[in-house]
Amino acid sequence: MIEALKSDEVVDKVGGRFKLAVLIQRRLVDVTFGAPLLVERGEKTLVEAVVQEVLEGKVSLESPEKIAREVLLDDEGAAAPDEAEEA
């Protein structure tokens, strides 16, 4: 078993065991399909490396609503200068 999962530190950092499981699963899928690891893997298994990323705060679980809001704000911000140039 991964030692980091025995303590509540990583669970508290994410906000619960279910959220931690979802975050680890999503990150494993991302890495499996080519996303780079954000920590040095060394002799660690892939799951251990992903848990290390979570512990170091390099990955997080964001709500779809928050991501959509950020995308919309970025789109609106990017559109405003173009419209100003046309005027």
Beta strands, then each sheet from edge to edge (+ up, - down):
end
